[in-house]
Amino acid sequence: MDDTELHRERILRHAGPIITGRFLGFHASYTREVKVGRPLVVLIFVSATIARLIGAIVRLKGVRRRFKDLKKGPEFLVTPMRVRDDLGQVYEVEMHGHLPASALHRGDLVQLTTRAQADPAIPVRLLHMINLTTMQPLTPRIPTLWSHLGPALLIQAALGVTIAVAVTAAWLR
């Protein structure tokens, strides 16, 4: 056993929704993929394809996205951060998304609102933070499924559903 193991700081997993303490710093960031439900992607892809086919007949240009790209889902940045409370206990929290670089400095007093994640082996997720030193509220932003799909593809899919429903209704009469 070497000296680093004797003096290793114990990192706690916090159970409550609020952590107040001093910001110790960020650790190396990595990306994580948002899971996308296959039935939803298939519905949007097929609907958008119907609208694109009708658009090709009348010579309109539509949004072209491959099914493989839609199925993959957006990636977001995960940054572990540590906070030390008044009792000297260190907590690790995962921040999903981005914050402005000037928003936090080592030693700032912060209040974190957190939520447990589906996997209990990973730290709690930061939802909202208030930098009590500057009184600045901070909320990290992550990409969503809707921003991944994009408004053009969603409009195209809505048009495709409308066309499919109209053709089906006319055919059943």
C-alpha positions as CSV (number, residue, x, y, z in Angstrom):
1,M,0.0,0.0,0.0
2,D,1.5,3.4,-1.0
3,D,1.0,6.9,0.4
4,T,-1.6,7.8,-2.2
5,E,-3.9,5.1,-1.0
6,L,-3.6,6.1,2.6
7,H,-4.6,9.7,2.0
8,R,-7.2,9.1,-0.7
9,E,-10.2,11.3,-0.3
10,R,-13.5,9.4,0.1
11,I,-16.1,10.4,-2.5
12,L,-19.7,10.2,-1.4
13,R,-22.9,9.6,-3.4
14,H,-25.5,12.0,-2.2
15,A,-29.0,10.8,-1.5
16,G,-30.8,14.1,-1.1
17,P,-31.8,16.5,-3.8
18,I,-29.9,19.5,-2.5
19,I,-26.1,19.8,-2.0
20,T,-24.5,23.0,-0.7
21,G,-20.7,23.4,-0.6
22,R,-17.6,24.7,-2.2
23,F,-16.9,23.9,-5.9
24,L,-13.7,21.9,-6.1
25,G,-13.5,21.5,-9.9
26,F,-14.4,19.6,-13.0
27,H,-12.9,16.3,-14.1
28,A,-12.4,15.0,-17.7
29,S,-15.5,15.2,-19.8
30,Y,-16.8,12.5,-22.1
31,T,-19.8,12.1,-24.3
32,R,-22.9,9.9,-23.8
33,E,-25.6,9.1,-26.3
34,V,-29.3,9.8,-25.7
35,K,-31.3,6.7,-26.3
36,V,-33.9,7.0,-29.0
37,G,-37.0,4.7,-29.1
38,R,-37.0,2.7,-32.4
39,P,-40.8,2.8,-32.9
40,L,-40.8,6.7,-32.8
41,V,-37.8,6.9,-35.2
42,V,-39.5,4.4,-37.6
43,L,-42.7,6.4,-37.6
44,I,-41.0,9.7,-38.2
45,F,-38.7,8.3,-40.9
46,V,-41.6,6.6,-42.8
47,S,-43.8,9.7,-42.5
48,A,-41.0,12.0,-43.7
49,T,-40.2,9.6,-46.6
50,I,-43.9,9.7,-47.7
51,A,-43.8,13.5,-47.8
52,R,-40.4,13.5,-49.6
53,L,-41.8,11.1,-52.2
54,I,-44.8,13.3,-52.8
55,G,-42.4,16.3,-52.9
56,A,-40.3,14.6,-55.5
57,I,-43.4,14.1,-57.7
58,V,-44.1,17.9,-57.6
59,R,-40.4,18.7,-57.6
60,L,-40.0,20.1,-54.1
61,K,-36.8,19.4,-52.2
62,G,-37.2,17.8,-48.8
63,V,-34.9,17.0,-45.9
64,R,-32.8,13.8,-46.4
65,R,-31.6,12.1,-43.3
66,R,-30.6,8.4,-43.2
67,F,-32.4,6.0,-40.8
68,K,-29.0,5.1,-39.3
69,D,-28.3,8.7,-38.3
70,L,-31.7,9.1,-36.7
71,K,-31.5,5.9,-34.8
72,K,-28.1,6.8,-33.3
73,G,-29.5,9.7,-31.2
74,P,-27.7,12.9,-30.1
75,E,-24.6,12.8,-27.9
76,F,-24.3,15.2,-25.0
77,L,-21.3,16.1,-22.8
78,V,-21.0,14.6,-19.4
79,T,-18.6,16.4,-16.9
80,P,-18.1,15.0,-13.4
81,M,-17.7,17.7,-10.8
82,R,-16.9,17.7,-7.1
83,V,-18.2,19.8,-4.3
84,R,-17.1,19.8,-0.6
85,D,-19.7,20.6,2.0
86,D,-19.1,22.4,5.4
87,L,-18.3,19.1,7.1
88,G,-15.5,18.4,4.7
89,Q,-17.3,15.6,2.8
90,V,-16.7,15.5,-1.0
91,Y,-19.6,14.7,-3.3
92,E,-19.3,13.8,-7.0
93,V,-22.1,15.0,-9.4
94,E,-22.5,14.6,-13.1
95,M,-23.2,17.7,-15.1
96,H,-24.9,16.9,-18.5
97,G,-24.4,19.6,-21.1
98,H,-22.5,22.9,-21.1
99,L,-22.1,25.9,-18.8
100,P,-20.3,29.1,-19.6
101,A,-16.6,28.8,-18.7
102,S,-16.7,31.9,-16.5
103,A,-19.7,30.8,-14.5
104,L,-17.8,28.8,-11.9
105,H,-14.4,29.2,-10.2
106,R,-12.7,26.9,-7.8
107,G,-13.8,27.7,-4.2
108,D,-17.2,29.3,-5.2
109,L,-20.0,28.5,-2.8
110,V,-22.7,26.6,-4.8
111,Q,-26.1,25.1,-4.2
112,L,-26.9,22.1,-6.5
113,T,-30.2,20.6,-7.2
114,T,-29.7,17.0,-8.2
115,R,-31.6,13.8,-9.1
116,A,-30.6,10.2,-8.9
117,Q,-30.0,8.5,-12.2
118,A,-31.3,5.1,-13.4
119,D,-28.0,3.4,-12.8
120,P,-27.2,3.6,-9.0
121,A,-23.5,3.1,-9.8
122,I,-23.1,6.5,-11.4
123,P,-23.2,9.8,-9.5
124,V,-26.4,11.9,-9.2
125,R,-27.2,14.3,-12.1
126,L,-27.1,18.1,-11.7
127,L,-30.4,19.7,-12.7
128,H,-29.9,23.3,-11.5
129,M,-27.1,25.2,-9.8
130,I,-26.9,28.5,-8.0
131,N,-23.5,30.1,-7.6
132,L,-24.0,31.6,-4.2
133,T,-20.8,33.6,-4.5
134,T,-22.1,35.6,-7.5
135,M,-25.9,34.8,-7.0
136,Q,-26.0,33.5,-10.6
137,P,-28.5,30.7,-11.4
138,L,-27.1,28.2,-13.8
139,T,-28.8,25.4,-15.8
140,P,-26.7,23.1,-18.1
141,R,-28.4,22.5,-21.5
142,I,-28.3,19.2,-23.3
143,P,-29.6,18.3,-26.8
144,T,-33.0,16.6,-26.9
145,L,-34.5,14.1,-29.2
146,W,-36.5,16.9,-30.9
147,S,-33.4,19.1,-31.5
148,H,-31.7,16.0,-32.9
149,L,-34.5,15.3,-35.3
150,G,-34.8,18.9,-36.3
151,P,-37.8,21.0,-37.1
152,A,-37.6,20.4,-40.9
153,L,-37.8,16.7,-40.5
154,L,-40.6,16.9,-38.0
155,I,-42.6,19.2,-40.3
156,Q,-41.9,16.8,-43.2
157,A,-43.1,13.8,-41.0
158,A,-46.3,15.7,-40.0
159,L,-47.0,16.3,-43.6
160,G,-46.4,12.7,-44.4
161,V,-48.8,11.5,-41.7
162,T,-51.4,13.9,-43.0
163,I,-51.0,12.6,-46.6
164,A,-51.1,9.0,-45.4
165,V,-54.3,9.6,-43.4
166,A,-55.9,11.5,-46.3
167,V,-55.0,8.7,-48.8
168,T,-56.2,6.0,-46.4
169,A,-59.5,7.9,-45.8
170,A,-60.1,8.4,-49.5
171,W,-59.3,4.7,-50.2
172,L,-61.7,3.4,-47.5
173,R,-64.7,5.4,-48.8
